C-alpha cells in the first residue's frame, strides 16, 4: 500500500497561520479599547486556518491492492481499479487538478498532494487505462 497526503510544508504553513492568529488574539486581549470586530476577525481566522489544517492533516489517498482508498475529515470512499473509467487532468495557474471518474462517482485530488504525478500514473496503470492509447 502506498499513501499520498497533502504536502508537509502546506500543513505546517496552515497550522503556523492559525498559531499566528492565536497570538494576535492574545495581543488583542492585552490591548485597550479594541473593538469587538477585531476579536471576531481574529476568531474567524483561527477557525479558518485551524479547520483547513485539520482538513489537510486528515486527507489521504491510499493505493491498495484492490483500489483507491480516499479519506477526508469525515468521509471515506473506496474505488476499485476495475471501476475506474478515466482520469482527467486539468492544469491551472496555481494547481493541477486530477479527477478519477468511476462507475460509482468520482474522486479528485490536486497538485497540493505530494507525489501527485506518480499517484495519477499509478491509478492509470493499475486501472488498465494506459492500454487504451
GUTI-684840 format. One record per atom (N, C-alpha, C): x, y, z; residue in three letters; residue number from 0; atom name. Coordinates in nm, 2 decimals, decimal comma, always signed. Each point is the difference from the previous one (the first is absolute). Layout:
N
       X       Y       Z   aa    i  at
       X       Y       Z  ala  NUM  CA
...
//
This chain:
133
       X       Y       Z   aa    i  at
   +0,09   -0,12   +0,00  unk    0   N
   -0,09   +0,12   +0,00  unk    0  CA
   +0,09   +0,12   +0,00  unk    0   C
   -0,04   +0,10   -0,08  unk    1   N
   +0,07   +0,13   -0,01  unk    1  CA
   -0,10   +0,11   +0,03  unk    1   C
   +0,04   +0,09   +0,10  unk    2   N
   -0,09   +0,10   +0,04  unk    2  CA
   +0,06   +0,14   -0,04  unk    2   C
   -0,09   +0,08   -0,05  unk    3   N
   +0,03   +0,14   -0,05  unk    3  CA
   -0,08   +0,09   +0,09  unk    3   C
   +0,07   +0,11   +0,04  unk    4   N
   -0,06   +0,10   +0,09  unk    4  CA
   +0,03   +0,14   -0,06  unk    4   C
   -0,08   +0,10   +0,05  unk    5   N
   +0,04   +0,14   -0,04  unk    5  CA
   +0,14   +0,03   +0,05  unk    5   C
   +0,07   +0,08   -0,07  unk    6   N
   +0,14   +0,03   +0,03  unk    6  CA
   +0,02   +0,05   +0,14  unk    6   C
   +0,11   -0,05   +0,06  unk    7   N
   +0,03   +0,03   +0,14  unk    7  CA
   +0,02   +0,15   +0,02  unk    7   C
   +0,06   +0,07   -0,09  unk    8   N
   +0,02   +0,15   +0,02  unk    8  CA
   -0,13   +0,07   +0,00  unk    8   C
   -0,10   -0,05   -0,07  unk    9   N
   -0,13   +0,06   -0,01  unk    9  CA
   -0,07   -0,01   +0,14  unk    9   C
   +0,00   -0,12   +0,05  unk   10   N
   -0,06   -0,03   +0,13  unk   10  CA
   +0,07   +0,09   +0,11  unk   10   C
   +0,13   +0,01   +0,00  unk   11   N
   +0,08   +0,07   +0,09  unk   11  CA
   -0,04   +0,15   -0,01  unk   11   C
   +0,00   +0,05   -0,12  unk   12   N
   -0,03   +0,14   -0,02  unk   12  CA
   -0,14   +0,04   +0,05  unk   12   C
   -0,10   -0,08   -0,03  unk   13   N
   -0,13   +0,03   +0,04  unk   13  CA
   -0,02   -0,01   +0,15  unk   13   C
   +0,06   -0,09   +0,07  unk   14   N
   +0,00   -0,01   +0,14  unk   14  CA
   +0,08   +0,12   +0,06  unk   14   C
   +0,11   +0,04   -0,07  unk   15   N
   +0,07   +0,12   +0,04  unk   15  CA
   -0,08   +0,13   +0,00  unk   15   C
   -0,08   +0,01   -0,11  unk   16   N
   -0,09   +0,11   -0,01  unk   16  CA
   -0,11   +0,00   +0,11  unk   16   C
   -0,05   -0,11   +0,04  unk   17   N
   -0,10   -0,01   +0,11  unk   17  CA
   +0,07   +0,04   +0,13  unk   17   C
   +0,12   -0,04   +0,02  unk   18   N
   +0,08   +0,04   +0,12  unk   18  CA
   +0,02   +0,15   +0,00  unk   18   C
   +0,04   +0,06   -0,11  unk   19   N
   +0,02   +0,14   -0,01  unk   19  CA
   -0,13   +0,08   +0,05  unk   19   C
   -0,12   -0,05   -0,05  unk   20   N
   -0,12   +0,07   +0,04  unk   20  CA
   -0,04   -0,02   +0,14  unk   20   C
   +0,05   -0,11   +0,06  unk   21   N
   -0,02   -0,02   +0,15  unk   21  CA
   +0,08   +0,10   +0,07  unk   21   C
   +0,12   +0,03   -0,05  unk   22   N
   +0,09   +0,11   +0,07  unk   22  CA
   -0,07   +0,13   -0,02  unk   22   C
   -0,06   +0,03   -0,12  unk   23   N
   -0,07   +0,12   -0,02  unk   23  CA
   -0,11   +0,02   +0,09  unk   23   C
   -0,08   -0,11   +0,02  unk   24   N
   -0,11   +0,01   +0,10  unk   24  CA
   +0,05   +0,03   +0,14  unk   24   C
   +0,11   -0,07   +0,04  unk   25   N
   +0,06   +0,03   +0,13  unk   25  CA
   +0,04   +0,15   +0,01  unk   25   C
   +0,06   +0,05   -0,10  unk   26   N
   +0,04   +0,14   +0,00  unk   26  CA
   -0,13   +0,10   +0,01  unk   26   C
   -0,11   -0,04   -0,06  unk   27   N
   -0,12   +0,08   +0,00  unk   27  CA
   -0,06   +0,00   +0,14  unk   27   C
   +0,02   -0,11   +0,08  unk   28   N
   -0,05   -0,01   +0,13  unk   28  CA
   +0,08   +0,10   +0,09  unk   28   C
   +0,13   +0,01   -0,02  unk   29   N
   +0,08   +0,09   +0,08  unk   29  CA
   -0,02   +0,15   -0,04  unk   29   C
   -0,03   +0,03   -0,12  unk   30   N
   -0,01   +0,13   -0,05  unk   30  CA
   -0,13   +0,06   +0,06  unk   30   C
   +0,00   +0,14   +0,01  unk   31   N
   -0,12   +0,07   +0,05  unk   31  CA
   -0,08   +0,06   -0,12  unk   31   C
   -0,13   +0,00   +0,02  unk   32   N
   -0,09   +0,07   -0,10  unk   32  CA
   -0,01   -0,07   -0,13  unk   32   C
   +0,02   -0,13   +0,00  unk   33   N
   -0,01   -0,08   -0,13  unk   33  CA
   -0,15   -0,03   -0,03  unk   33   C
   -0,04   +0,04   -0,12  unk   34   N
   -0,14   -0,03   -0,04  unk   34  CA
   -0,03   -0,15   -0,01  unk   34   C
   -0,12   -0,03   +0,03  unk   35   N
   -0,05   -0,14   -0,01  unk   35  CA
   +0,03   -0,07   -0,13  unk   35   C
   -0,01   +0,09   -0,11  unk   36   N
   +0,02   -0,06   -0,14  unk   36  CA
   +0,15   -0,05   -0,01  unk   36   C
   +0,09   +0,05   +0,07  unk   37   N
   +0,14   -0,05   -0,01  unk   37  CA
   +0,01   -0,14   +0,06  unk   37   C
   -0,07   -0,02   +0,12  unk   38   N
   +0,00   -0,13   +0,06  unk   38  CA
   -0,07   -0,10   -0,10  unk   38   C
   -0,11   +0,04   -0,05  unk   39   N
   -0,08   -0,08   -0,10  unk   39  CA
   +0,09   -0,04   -0,12  unk   39   C
   +0,07   +0,09   -0,05  unk   40   N
   +0,09   -0,02   -0,11  unk   40  CA
   +0,11   -0,10   +0,03  unk   40   C
   +0,06   +0,01   +0,12  unk   41   N
   +0,11   -0,09   +0,04  unk   41  CA
   -0,06   -0,14   +0,02  unk   41   C
   -0,12   -0,01   +0,07  unk   42   N
   -0,06   -0,13   +0,02  unk   42  CA
   -0,04   -0,06   -0,14  unk   42   C
   -0,04   +0,08   -0,09  unk   43   N
   -0,03   -0,06   -0,14  unk   43  CA
   +0,12   -0,06   -0,06  unk   43   C
   +0,12   +0,07   +0,01  unk   44   N
   +0,12   -0,05   -0,07  unk   44  CA
   +0,05   -0,12   +0,08  unk   44   C
   -0,01   -0,01   +0,13  unk   45   N
   +0,04   -0,12   +0,08  unk   45  CA
   -0,09   -0,12   -0,05  unk   45   C
   -0,13   +0,02   -0,01  unk   46   N
   -0,08   -0,11   -0,04  unk   46  CA
   +0,03   -0,04   -0,15  unk   46   C
   +0,02   +0,10   -0,08  unk   47   N
   +0,02   -0,03   -0,14  unk   47  CA
   +0,13   -0,08   -0,02  unk   47   C
   +0,11   +0,06   +0,05  unk   48   N
   +0,13   -0,07   -0,02  unk   48  CA
   +0,01   -0,13   +0,08  unk   48   C
   -0,07   -0,01   +0,12  unk   49   N
   +0,00   -0,12   +0,08  unk   49  CA
   -0,08   -0,11   -0,08  unk   49   C
   -0,11   +0,04   -0,05  unk   50   N
   -0,08   -0,10   -0,08  unk   50  CA
   +0,07   -0,05   -0,12  unk   50   C
   +0,06   +0,09   -0,07  unk   51   N
   +0,08   -0,03   -0,12  unk   51  CA
   +0,11   -0,10   +0,04  unk   51   C
   +0,07   +0,03   +0,11  unk   52   N
   +0,11   -0,08   +0,04  unk   52  CA
   -0,05   -0,14   +0,04  unk   52   C
   -0,11   -0,01   +0,06  unk   53   N
   -0,06   -0,14   +0,04  unk   53  CA
   -0,04   -0,07   -0,13  unk   53   C
   -0,06   +0,07   -0,10  unk   54   N
   -0,03   -0,06   -0,13  unk   54  CA
   +0,13   -0,05   -0,07  unk   54   C
   +0,10   +0,08   +0,00  unk   55   N
   +0,13   -0,05   -0,07  unk   55  CA
   +0,06   -0,11   +0,08  unk   55   C
   -0,01   +0,00   +0,13  unk   56   N
   +0,06   -0,11   +0,08  unk   56  CA
   -0,07   -0,13   -0,01  unk   56   C
   -0,13   +0,00   -0,01  unk   57   N
   -0,08   -0,12   -0,01  unk   57  CA
   -0,02   -0,06   -0,14  unk   57   C
   +0,03   +0,08   -0,10  unk   58   N
   -0,02   -0,04   -0,14  unk   58  CA
   +0,11   -0,10   -0,04  unk   58   C
   -0,04   -0,10   -0,07  unk   59   N
   +0,10   -0,10   -0,05  unk   59  CA
   -0,06   -0,08   -0,12  unk   59   C
   +0,08   -0,05   -0,09  unk   60   N
   -0,04   -0,09   -0,10  unk   60  CA
   +0,10   -0,11   +0,00  unk   60   C
   -0,06   -0,12   +0,03  unk   61   N
   +0,08   -0,12   +0,00  unk   61  CA
   -0,03   -0,09   -0,12  unk   61   C
   +0,11   -0,05   -0,06  unk   62   N
   -0,02   -0,09   -0,11  unk   62  CA
   +0,03   -0,14   +0,06  unk   62   C
   -0,11   -0,08   +0,00  unk   63   N
   +0,01   -0,14   +0,06  unk   63  CA
   +0,00   -0,10   -0,12  unk   63   C
   +0,01   -0,12   +0,04  unk   64   N
   +0,00   -0,11   -0,10  unk   64  CA
   -0,13   +0,01   -0,09  unk   64   C
   -0,11   +0,03   +0,06  unk   65   N
   -0,13   +0,00   -0,07  unk   65  CA
   -0,05   +0,13   -0,06  unk   65   C
   +0,06   +0,11   +0,05  unk   66   N
   -0,06   +0,13   -0,05  unk   66  CA
   +0,06   +0,12   +0,08  unk   66   C
   -0,08   +0,10   -0,02  unk   67   N
   +0,03   +0,14   +0,06  unk   67  CA
   -0,08   +0,02   +0,12  unk   67   C
   +0,07   +0,03   +0,11  unk   68   N
   -0,07   +0,03   +0,13  unk   68  CA
   +0,02   +0,14   +0,04  unk   68   C
   -0,10   +0,08   -0,01  unk   69   N
   +0,01   +0,15   +0,02  unk   69  CA
   -0,07   +0,03   +0,13  unk   69   C
   +0,08   +0,07   +0,09  unk   70   N
   -0,05   +0,04   +0,13  unk   70  CA
   +0,01   +0,15   +0,02  unk   70   C
   -0,11   +0,05   +0,06  unk   71   N
   -0,01   +0,14   +0,03  unk   71  CA
   -0,02   +0,02   +0,15  unk   71   C
   -0,04   +0,12   +0,05  unk   72   N
   -0,03   +0,02   +0,14  unk   72  CA
   -0,11   -0,09   +0,04  unk   72   C
   -0,11   +0,00   -0,07  unk   73   N
   -0,12   -0,08   +0,04  unk   73  CA
   -0,05   -0,09   -0,11  unk   73   C
   +0,09   -0,03   -0,09  unk   74   N
   -0,04   -0,08   -0,12  unk   74  CA
   +0,10   -0,11   -0,03  unk   74   C
   -0,05   -0,10   -0,06  unk   75   N
   +0,08   -0,12   -0,05  unk   75  CA
   -0,06   -0,05   -0,12  unk   75   C
   +0,07   -0,01   -0,11  unk   76   N
   -0,05   -0,06   -0,12  unk   76  CA
   +0,10   -0,10   -0,06  unk   76   C
   -0,05   -0,11   -0,05  unk   77   N
   +0,09   -0,10   -0,06  unk   77  CA
   -0,05   -0,02   -0,14  unk   77   C
   +0,10   +0,00   -0,09  unk   78   N
   -0,03   -0,02   -0,15  unk   78  CA
   +0,09   -0,12   -0,04  unk   78   C
   -0,06   -0,10   -0,06  unk   79   N
   +0,07   -0,11   -0,05  unk   79  CA
   +0,07   +0,04   -0,14  unk   79   C
   +0,12   -0,05   -0,02  unk   80   N
   +0,06   +0,03   -0,13  unk   80  CA
   -0,08   -0,04   -0,12  unk   80   C
   -0,07   -0,11   +0,01  unk   81   N
   -0,09   -0,05   -0,10  unk   81  CA
   -0,11   +0,10   -0,04  unk   81   C
   -0,04   +0,08   +0,10  unk   82   N
   -0,11   +0,10   -0,02  unk   82  CA
   +0,05   +0,13   -0,06  unk   82   C
   +0,13   +0,02   -0,01  unk   83   N
   +0,05   +0,13   -0,05  unk   83  CA
   -0,03   +0,01   -0,15  unk   83   C
   -0,06   +0,11   -0,04  unk   84   N
   -0,03   +0,02   -0,14  unk   84  CA
   +0,10   +0,08   -0,07  unk   84   C
   +0,04   +0,11   +0,06  unk   85   N
   +0,10   +0,09   -0,06  unk   85  CA
   +0,06   +0,09   +0,11  unk   85   C
   +0,11   +0,06   -0,03  unk   86   N
   +0,07   +0,10   +0,08  unk   86  CA
   +0,02   +0,13   -0,08  unk   86   C
   -0,06   +0,11   +0,05  unk   87   N
   +0,02   +0,13   -0,07  unk   87  CA
   +0,09   +0,08   +0,08  unk   87   C
   +0,09   +0,07   -0,07  unk   88   N
   +0,10   +0,09   +0,06  unk   88  CA
   -0,02   +0,14   -0,06  unk   88   C
   -0,02   +0,10   +0,09  unk   89   N
   -0,02   +0,14   -0,04  unk   89  CA
   +0,11   +0,08   +0,07  unk   89   C
   +0,08   +0,06   -0,08  unk   90   N
   +0,11   +0,09   +0,05  unk   90  CA
   -0,05   +0,14   +0,01  unk   90   C
   +0,02   +0,06   +0,12  unk   91   N
   -0,04   +0,14   +0,02  unk   91  CA
   +0,12   +0,08   +0,04  unk   91   C
   -0,03   +0,13   +0,03  unk   92   N
   +0,10   +0,09   +0,04  unk   92  CA
   +0,07   -0,03   +0,13  unk   92   C
   -0,08   -0,05   +0,10  unk   93   N
   +0,05   -0,02   +0,13  unk   93  CA
   +0,02   -0,15   +0,03  unk   93   C
   -0,08   -0,08   -0,06  unk   94   N
   +0,00   -0,15   +0,03  unk   94  CA
   -0,04   -0,08   -0,12  unk   94   C
   +0,03   -0,12   +0,00  unk   95   N
   -0,05   -0,10   -0,09  unk   95  CA
   -0,11   -0,08   +0,07  unk   95   C
   -0,11   -0,03   -0,07  unk   96   N
   -0,11   -0,07   +0,06  unk   96  CA
   -0,01   -0,14   -0,07  unk   96   C
   -0,02   -0,10   +0,07  unk   97   N
   -0,01   -0,14   -0,05  unk   97  CA
   -0,14   -0,05   +0,04  unk   97   C
   -0,08   -0,05   -0,09  unk   98   N
   -0,13   -0,06   +0,03  unk   98  CA
   +0,00   -0,14   -0,05  unk   98   C
   -0,03   -0,09   +0,09  unk   99   N
   +0,00   -0,14   -0,04  unk   99  CA
   -0,15   -0,04   +0,00  unk   99   C
   -0,05   -0,02   -0,12  unk  100   N
   -0,14   -0,04   -0,02  unk  100  CA
   -0,02   -0,15   +0,01  unk  100   C
   -0,10   -0,04   +0,07  unk  101   N
   -0,02   -0,15   +0,01  unk  101  CA
   -0,15   -0,02   -0,01  unk  101   C
   -0,04   -0,13   +0,00  unk  102   N
   -0,14   -0,04   -0,01  unk  102  CA
   -0,08   +0,05   +0,12  unk  102   C
   +0,07   +0,02   +0,12  unk  103   N
   -0,07   +0,04   +0,12  unk  103  CA
   +0,02   +0,15   +0,03  unk  103   C
   +0,03   +0,08   -0,10  unk  104   N
   +0,02   +0,14   +0,02  unk  104  CA
   +0,14   +0,05   -0,03  unk  104   C
   +0,06   +0,09   +0,07  unk  105   N
   +0,13   +0,04   -0,03  unk  105  CA
   +0,07   +0,04   +0,13  unk  105   C
   +0,14   +0,00   -0,01  unk  106   N
   +0,08   +0,05   +0,11  unk  106  CA
   +0,10   +0,10   -0,07  unk  106   C
   +0,04   +0,10   +0,08  unk  107   N
   +0,10   +0,09   -0,06  unk  107  CA
   +0,10   +0,04   +0,10  unk  107   C
   +0,11   +0,05   -0,05  unk  108   N
   +0,12   +0,05   +0,08  unk  108  CA
   +0,07   +0,10   -0,09  unk  108   C
   +0,09   +0,07   +0,07  unk  109   N
   +0,07   +0,11   -0,07  unk  109  CA
   +0,15   -0,02   +0,02  unk  109   C
   +0,07   +0,09   -0,07  unk  110   N
   +0,15   +0,00   +0,01  unk  110  CA
   +0,05   +0,04   +0,14  unk  110   C
   -0,10   +0,04   +0,09  unk  111   N
   +0,04   +0,02   +0,14  unk  111  CA
   +0,04   -0,13   +0,07  unk  111   C
   -0,04   -0,11   -0,06  unk  112   N
   +0,04   -0,13   +0,06  unk  112  CA
   +0,14   -0,03   -0,05  unk  112   C
   +0,09   -0,05   +0,09  unk  113   N
   +0,13   -0,04   -0,03  unk  113  CA
   +0,00   -0,12   -0,09  unk  113   C
   +0,07   +0,00   -0,11  unk  114   N
   +0,01   -0,11   -0,09  unk  114  CA
   -0,12   -0,02   -0,09  unk  114   C
   -0,07   +0,12   -0,02  unk  115   N
   -0,13   +0,00   -0,08  unk  115  CA
   +0,02   -0,06   -0,14  unk  115   C
   +0,11   +0,02   -0,07  unk  116   N
   +0,02   -0,05   -0,13  unk  116  CA
   +0,01   -0,16   +0,01  unk  116   C
   +0,08   -0,04   +0,09  unk  117   N
   +0,02   -0,15   +0,02  unk  117  CA
   -0,14   -0,06   +0,04  unk  117   C
   -0,07   +0,06   +0,09  unk  118   N
   -0,14   -0,04   +0,03  unk  118  CA
   -0,09   -0,02   -0,12  unk  118   C
   +0,00   +0,10   -0,08  unk  119   N
   -0,09   -0,01   -0,12  unk  119  CA
   +0,05   -0,11   -0,09  unk  119   C
   +0,13   -0,01   -0,02  unk  120   N
   +0,06   -0,10   -0,09  unk  120  CA
   -0,03   -0,14   +0,05  unk  120   C
   +0,01   -0,02   +0,13  unk  121   N
   -0,03   -0,13   +0,06  unk  121  CA
   -0,15   -0,04   -0,02  unk  121   C
   -0,09   +0,10   +0,02  unk  122   N
   -0,14   -0,03   -0,02  unk  122  CA
   -0,03   -0,04   -0,14  unk  122   C
   +0,06   +0,07   -0,10  unk  123   N
   -0,02   -0,03   -0,14  unk  123  CA
   +0,06   -0,14   -0,03  unk  123   C
   +0,12   -0,03   +0,05  unk  124   N
   +0,06   -0,13   -0,02  unk  124  CA
   -0,08   -0,11   +0,06  unk  124   C
   -0,04   +0,01   +0,13  unk  125   N
   -0,07   -0,10   +0,07  unk  125  CA
   -0,14   -0,03   -0,05  unk  125   C
   -0,06   +0,11   -0,05  unk  126   N
   -0,14   -0,01   -0,06  unk  126  CA
   +0,01   -0,05   -0,14  unk  126   C
   +0,12   -0,02   -0,06  unk  127   N
   +0,01   -0,05   -0,13  unk  127  CA
   -0,04   +0,10   -0,11  unk  127   C
   +0,00   +0,13   +0,03  unk  128   N
   -0,03   +0,10   -0,09  unk  128  CA
   +0,11   +0,03   -0,10  unk  128   C
   +0,12   -0,03   +0,03  unk  129   N
   +0,11   +0,03   -0,09  unk  129  CA
   +0,00   -0,09   -0,12  unk  129   C
   -0,07   -0,11   +0,00  unk  130   N
   -0,01   -0,09   -0,11  unk  130  CA
   -0,09   +0,05   -0,11  unk  130   C
   -0,09   +0,10   +0,04  unk  131   N
   -0,09   +0,05   -0,10  unk  131  CA
   +0,06   +0,09   -0,10  unk  131   C
   +0,11   +0,06   +0,02  unk  132   N
   +0,06   +0,10   -0,09  unk  132  CA
   +0,07   -0,06   -0,11  unk  132   C
//
